[in-house]
């Protein structure tokens, strides 16, 4: 028989000193590698018209954008095409697009919602007029036509 008994040592606590470093390293990794996806353009990148008076939109999260221009894919045919989100559409689809955008927002935000038309310089005025008439039918009267600021050339 032994006079000396075995004492059980308690388990040491887990060292968490490097845990904040690991968390910040992962956070930094995901911030760098994540891409904020907007819309894949299926029309040619529109050349915006020049304007002398330009104002920036304030609530960009409340802006619904309609793109107008020539299609990148020649299978879609010639002429102006309208892109709503990620699909090519007709002027008749604008009504459903605006109603869908409204359903995703609270009713308090509806008066602040803006529809932005990004049309190519060579786009037909008739296409833009058709879109404006559909927007009027659905009551989306706050409209913005995207343009770039005209820079004066000094000679």
RAKA-V782340 format. One record per run of one state. SS is the DSSP state (2 for helix, 1 for strand, 0 for the rest). FROM is the first residue (numbers start at 0). TO is the last residue. If there is no record, write none. Layout:
ss: {SS | SS}
from: {FROM | FROM}
to: {TO | TO}
This chain:
ss: {0 | 2 | 0 | 1 | 0 | 1 | 0 | 2 | 1 | 0 | 2 | 0 | 1 | 0 | 1 | 0 | 2 | 0 | 2 | 0 | 1 | 0 | 2 | 0 | 1 | 0 | 1 | 0}
from: {0 | 18 | 33 | 42 | 43 | 49 | 51 | 59 | 62 | 71 | 73 | 76 | 79 | 84 | 86 | 89 | 90 | 103 | 106 | 112 | 113 | 119 | 124 | 138 | 142 | 145 | 147 | 149}
to: {17 | 32 | 41 | 42 | 48 | 50 | 58 | 61 | 70 | 72 | 75 | 78 | 83 | 85 | 88 | 89 | 102 | 105 | 111 | 112 | 118 | 123 | 137 | 141 | 144 | 146 | 148 | 154}
